Amino acid sequence: MTGQPLKSDAKLTKKYYMGLPDGVFLVSSVGGFTPFDRDFAESVVPSAERNAQWQRICEKRVDGRGCEVFATEEDFKTYQNRWKKTPEGRWVMMPEKT
């Protein structure tokens, strides 16, 4: 199923991060006030580059916070596009199109 997280609301610890497969799209649950504002959203790099990416995660202060993992960046964008703002100003997720 596209547009759905593989894992939702996991805690972004170094151990969890180091165990993720290369290439999945990691998104922090921390960000602004819309589903489009995330403090960290990157594809997980190969293991030789992970310490540098972990440093970016820590610099953004999203370590130890919630995160979501998507198969691809495209799946994340599909997920984002399902969010719509109501006339009352609340964000709601629309049902997935079949």
QUIFENNOR-V969658 format. One record per helix or strand. SS is the DSSP state (h for helix, s for strand). FROM is the first residue (numbers start at 1). TO is the last residue. Records with the same first field share a line. If there is no record, write none. Layout:
SS->FROM-TO ; FROM-TO
This chain:
s->7-11 ; 25-28 ; 41-43 ; 66-70 ; 83-85 ; 91-93
h->14-18 ; 47-59 ; 73-81
